[in-house]
Amino acid sequence: MTERSLIIAVELDGDGAHPASHAATRSADDALSARRLRDVVTTAERFGFTAATFDGSAHAPRSNGTPARLDPVQRAAFAAPLTTSIGLVPVVDTLYTEPFHISTQIASLDFASLGRAGWIAVAEDDRASTTVGREPVATAARRQEASDSIDIGRRLWDSWEDDAVIRDVPTGRYLDRSKVHHIDFEGHSASVIGPSIIPRPPQGNPVVFADPAIADAQLIDVALVSASTETELGHAVAAARTAGIARVIVELEVVLDAAGESAEHRLAALDARQPWDASARLRYIGDAAGLIDLVLRLAETVDGVRLHPAVVDVDLEELGRLVLPELVARGAFTPPRPGASLRSSLGLPVPANRYVA
């Protein structure tokens, strides 16, 4: 990893990553209420997280009982005018969502947030197909369809040149049509002629996050890598680096000591209500000092972490109060600046527009 600030993202969906997180939530507000969303996002920004991510699925309820809710893009858009520095990164499926709609939604989020939008591109399982009345995507075609969806999004974002909007009052022209391009894309199961219905977003291309297993590496800005052990993680990180992905961050579930109660005791109480099965992600259970050591050790090979708090109301506070300040003090982390784009916070350049001669 080169010398730059760590990326510290935090997942803020529902009450937390643990399936019984609702039982330990301190807030009197429903996890899906507007006020609750406002509170957790503005708290995450106040603590200095690089980005907030918003999970979601085309099928509900979740295993932890969270009912159907506004989709992740809508929640991120709600948070956009309430924040000034934190990146806003919703999860959006690539297989059962129209690529043109994804592109315009993420571009609109980039405008609403003044350049702080990202997209976690995922490939939903077959249950999502029933939601949209489509046959499940065959296993052999899933990677190509996901890649096509991201590729279409990037092409549509480029379909307007940066200076296409001219607002020439004397001639009554809003745009220079010579700078608006048809993308003429023909993929595995989707074709788009274009152009987009809205101008190029502030970041040029909003930041694309994805597991490298789902799509072609050249379409991904930030790789999200998962492994249940640090040894396996090393192999996944090396593969992402070899593929040439600009940034690599680790998925990390966390349960921290809090309010005089050990992380192990907290986890046992939650598991007594509903066990938290092992996942493909690393999981840290312990005190803040141990988590800091783990993050700094990971930082020797990766660019950052996406933290999944077991209980948002409890673990977010511990992360913001004890973990992030110490990483700042050690010179490993710098919170994003108000007004900075997400690309700037991640150290990523604005990509050149492919259609500019």
N, C-alpha and C positions, 0 to 999 in steps of 0.2 A: 504494500500500500504506500502511495506517495504521501508526503507531508501535507495534510489538510485536516480540517475539522471533521470529527466523526459525524456521521448521520445518525441521529437518534429519533426514530419515528415511534409513534405509539398508536395502538389499535383501540378505538373508542366505541366499538359497537356494543349496544345493550348494556348489561350490568358487568360483564367481564368474560374472560375466557373460560373460567370454570363453569360447568353446567349447573352448579348450585349457587352461583354468584349472587342471584337475587336474594338469597337468604341472609347474606352478610352486607347488603347494601345499606348505607347510612341515610341516603337521601329519601325524603318523603315523596318525591316526585316519581312518577312512572318513568322507567328507563327510556321510554320512547317519546316522552313529552318534549315540546319545544323548549321549555325552560330548562329541563335536564340537559338537553343537547347543548344549549347555550352555555350552561355552567361548566360542563366537562371540557368543551372545546376552549373556552376562554381561560380556564384553569391550566390546560395543557400549554396554551400560548404563553401565559404568565410565567410558567416554569421554564420555558425556553426550548421546548421540543422542536426539532426540525420540521416535522410533519405529523399531522393526525390522519389516520386511515380509517375508513368506514367500510366494514365488511357487509356482506349482504348475499342473498341468494334468491333465485327465482322461485324457490319452493319454501314454504313455511308451514308450521312453526319449526323453530330450531329444536335441537335435542334438549336444550335447557329450558324449554317452555316459552321462549320469547315469541310472541305472536307476530303475525304479519305486520310490517311497518313500512314507512316511506323508504323508497329505494336509496342506496348509498349516494347517488349523484344529487338527489334532492336534499339529503341531509347536509352534504358538503356545500351545496348552494345556499342553504339556510345559514350556514356558518360563515360564508364568505364576507358579508358586510359587517359581521361582528368581530372580525379579526384583521390584523394588519401584517403579520409576519409569518405565521405558521403555514406550512404547505397543507393543502386539502386534497386528499387522495382517496377517491372511492373505488370500490371493487365493482367491475362491470364484466359480465360474461361475454365471451367472444363467439360462442357457438349458437346461442338461441336469442341473440339480440341483433337487430339490424345494424350493420356497420355504419350506414349513413347516420342513423339516429345516435349511435355512440359518439361519432365524430362531432356532431353538432352540440350534443350535450356537454361533452368535455370542453369543447371550445368556448361554449357559453359560460361554463364554470371558470375558465381561465379569464374571461372578461370580467365576470362578477368579482373575482378575487384579485384582480389587477395583476395577473401573472403568477398565481400560486397553485395552479391546478396540476394534478397528476392523474394517472389512470393505472390501477392494478388490474391488468388483463388476466382473466382466469378462464378455464374451460370447465363449465359446469358438468355434473354427471347427468345420467339419462333421466333422472326425475324431473329436471327442468324442461325437458321436451314436452311433457304433458301440459305445462303451463301455457305454452304458446301453440299447442296443437300441431306439433311437428314430430316426425319420426326421429328417434335418437340418431345422432351422428355416429357413423361407423367408426370403430377404433382406428382403422387405418387412415381415416380422413380427418381426424380431430386436429392433429398438429397443423395440417395444411389449412383447414378452415380458420383456426385461431390466427395463424400467420396472415392469412388473407384479410381478416378483420382489422388487425393492427395496421397492415400495409395500406388498406383503404383509408383508415383514419388519418394516417400521416400524409397521404396524397391529397386528401380533401383539405387538410390544414394548410397545405402548400398551394392549393388551387387559386387562392388570391395572393397576389404579390403584396408586400408590405405597404406599398404606396398606391394600391389600386383604387382606394377611396380618395376622390379629389374634391368633392363638394364644390363644383364650379357653378356658383350661383348665376353669373351672367348667361351661361349657355344651358343652365338647368340640368347639368350632368352630375350625377352622384358619384359615378365611378368611371374609370378608364377601362373599357371592356377589353382592350388589348392586354391588360394585366390580370385578367380573370381566365382561368384555364380549365378545360375539360380534362378529367383524369383518365377516361377511357380504360377502365380496369375490368379485366375478365378473369375471374378466379375459379376455384373449384366448384362453388355453389352460389357465388354472388357476382354480379356485374354492376358497375357504377360508371356512368358517363360523367356526371358532375357538371359544373363545379359545386362547391359547398354553397349553402344558402346564407352563410355569414362570413365576414372577413377573416383573414388570418389571425389567430389568437396572439395575445401579447408576447408569449414565449416562442412564437413561431410554431413549434410543436410542444404541447404540454408533455410532461415527463411520463414515459411509459415504464411501469414496473411489471415484472412477470417472473414466474418460475421458468428458467430456461428450458425445462422439459416440455413446455406447452407450445412454444413458437420459435421461429428462427431467431438466432442470437442477434443478427444485425438490426432487428426491429426493436430491440429492448435497450432502454437507457440504463435501467437499474435491475440487476438480477436479485430475486428473492430466493435465497437458498435455505433448504431445510435438511436437517439430519438429526437423529436422536442421540448421536455421540459426536464428540469433537473430532475423532479420527475420521468418521464418515463425512463430517462436515468439511474437513480438509480436502477430500477428494472432490466434493461438489464445488467448492470454491475454486479449486485448480481448474476444473472443467470450464467454469464460467469465465475465468481469466483467459484461458486458452482460446475460448470462443470470441474474445475481444469485447466483451460487454464492459461499458465504461465504469460502472459502479456495481459493487457486490455487497449486499447486506444480508444479515442472518436473521432468521425468524427465531424469536426467543420468548418462551413463556416464563412468567415470573410470579413467585409467591414470596413476599418479604415479611420479615419480622415487623410487627406493627402494634402500637399502643401497649407495649409490654408483653405481647403474646408472640411466641415463636412462630416462624413460618410453618414448621412441621405441625404444630398444634392447630394452627389455622386451617391447614390443608386437611388434617384428619377430621376436623369438625365439618368442613365442606363435603369431604368424601363420604361421611356418615349419612349425609342427605342424598347424595348422588355421586357415585365414583367418577373421577376424572380420568378417563382412559388415556393410556399413552398415545402420543401423536407422533407425527414425523418430525416435529420440532424439538430443538433443545429445550429443556425445562430447568430453570434454576429455582431452588428452594433454600432460603437462608437469609442472612443479614445483608444490609446494604454494602458493607465493605467487601463481602465476597462477590457480590454482583459487579462492583466496580472492578475488582481484579479480573473477573471473567471477561468483561467488556474490553478491558485494556489488553488482555491476552488475545482475544479475537481480533482486535484492531491491528495486530501484527500482520494479518493476512487479508482482512476485509475492510470495507469502508464504513461500516456501521451496523446497527441492529434495528429491527422492528420489534418492539416490546409488546407482548400480549399480557396485560395485567390480569391476574386471576380474578380479582374484584376491583373494578375501576375505582370505586369510591375510596377504597383502602390503599391499594398498591400505587395508584397514580400519585397520591399525596406523598408517599414514602420515596417514590422515584424523584419527584420534583424537589423535595426538601433535603434529601440526603445524597442521592446518586448524581444528578446532573450538576449541582454546585461543586462536588468534588472532582468531577471530570473537567469542569471549567478550570478549577484551581490547578489541576495538573497539566493544563495546556492541551488537553486532548479534544476538547469540545468547545465550540463557539455557537451560542444561540443565533438564530437568523435575525437579521436586521429588519425593522419595520419598513415596509415598502420594497424589500428585496424580492425578486422572483424566486420561485422554487428552483429553477435551473441555477440561478446564482448561488443559492444556499447549498446546492449539491456540487458546485464547482463544475457545472456542465455548460458548454457554450450554446448559444442560440444556433440551431442548424441552418445551413444555407437552404434557400428555397430551390427545390429541384427544377422548377419551371422558369427560373430567371435565366435569361440567355447569358 
